[in-house]
């Protein structure tokens, strides 16, 4: 009976130790992935100054309204604001500027034109409802762009680091508990 109990304990300890090691390895891999993808984007972000923006105008640019110019096949919202005492164009996120410099907001679904138009109308109504809001600016004085929302902000970085930290902590606790249990078993066997 005692021999079977010792063998079962060793199997359980081995499995718990493997679980702890796998959790630590997954945490290290997650830290590496986050460190090579998200951290550089956070460090390169120039949108650090939080300023108050006041709405000047909002226009919905359709294909029909801008004849002769190269425009997208979807409705896009153009928002002008006053930030830091000067006129500026508001962009939804950092990616909006990269996708299309003519649009302040690009709807999420571009398959259905009517649904995209309704989405743009909702966003326009929210801007007109809240005329003064916070936005993000660069430290450069002559830049006429501001952001409504930053993709790479400190809160996003901290929330993405939560699960790897949780895995690392739990894995180290499991490994420590197995090692303490093994050392206590050795001490009990010596007495």
Number of C-alpha atoms within 10 A of each C-alpha: 5 7 8 9 10 11 11 12 13 13 12 13 19 13 13 17 20 15 16 24 17 15 22 22 16 16 21 16 13 18 18 11 12 16 13 11 11 14 13 12 14 17 10 9 14 14 23 13 11 14 16 15 26 21 20 15 15 17 14 18 17 16 16 9 10 10 9 8 8 9 18 14 11 20 25 25 24 20 21 21 24 19 22 13 10 12 18 23 21 30 27 20 20 18 13 17 18 8 10 15 13 18 24 25 25 25 19 10 12 14 10 9 14 12 14 19 19 13 18 21 18 12 14 19 11 11 17 14 10 10 13 15 12 14 23 23 25 18 11 9 9 9 13 17 19 28 25 19 16 18 18 19 15 11 10 13 15 10 9 15 16 10 14 20 16 14 20 21 15 16 24 17 13 20 20 14 16 19 14 12 13 15 12 12 11 11 10 9 8 7 5
